[in-house]
C-alpha cells in the first residue's frame, strides 16, 4: 500500500445535508409535480378560459361598470387597510420586541388571532356588533351610520384578517436584534423618535416591506370576511373576489375568469415584489454581515 491508506468512497451525498444524492431528485420531482398540479395548471387554466373567446371579449369584461366598481373598491380597501396595518404592525412589534410589560403574551396571542379564526367567523362578529340587530345596530341606525353592507364594514373586515402580517414579519427580527443599538443611540443623546427613525426603522426596512407586500396581497384577495359584511350589492359593495363569484354563478365564465386573471396578475406581481425584497435583503446582509 506504499505507506498510504486507501479511503473507500461512500455514496454521493447532497451538498449541505449529508443525505445520499439519490434522495434529492425524488424530492425535487415530487415538489415540481405538486407545484405543477396545484399551482401552474390552475393558473394556466385561468388565463386560458379568460382568453377563450379572444382578447376583445377579455377586455370587454373590464368595461362593465360593476367590474370597474369592484376594482375601485378593492383598491380603496387595500389603500386604507395596508397603511393602518403598517402602523399597527410597527407599533405592536416595537412594543413586544423592545419592552417588557404586563400582558405582553396576551398581546402576542391577539396578534395571531386572525390566523386561528376563520375569516367567515370574523365577518359574523362584525355583523353581531354593527348589524341592524346587533349590539350597536340600533344606535348606528338612529344616527344614519352604515357599517355593515357598506364600505366601512368591508374595510374593517379586511383590516382584521390582515393585521398580523406586518407585525409577524417584524417581531422575530426585532427580538433577534435586541435593544443594544437603541440603548447606544439614547446614551449618545438621541431622542426616542430619532432612535426610531435612524436606528430601529433602517434595521427592519426589508422585513417591513415584505410584510406590507403580503398584507396587500391578502387585502386584495380576501373573500370570506368581506363576503359576510358586504351584502353583495352590485356596483357598490362587491370587491374583485366577490365579483368573480357573481359572474361564475351567472354562468358568465369568460368574464369570471377574466376578472379572476386580474387577481392572478396581482398575485404574480406580489410574488415578483416579494422575490425582489428577499434578494435586496440578502444583498444587504452579504454586504454588511455585522
Secondary structure, DSSP 8 states (H G I E B T S, - for coil): -TT---------B-TTT-SBHHHHHHHHHHHHHHHIIIIIHHHHHHHHHHTTT-HHHHHHTTTSHHHHHHHHHHHHHHHHHHHHHHHHHHHHHHHHHH---TTHHHHHHHHTHHHHS-HHHHHHHHHHHHSTTSTTHHHHHHTT---TTSHHHHHHHHHHHHTHHHHHHHHHHHHHH-SHHHHHHHHTT--HHHHIIIIIHHHTHHHHHHHHHHHHHHHHH--HHHHHHHTT-TTTT--HHHHHHHHHHTT-HHHHHHHHHHHHHHHHHHHHHHHHHHHHHHHHHHH---
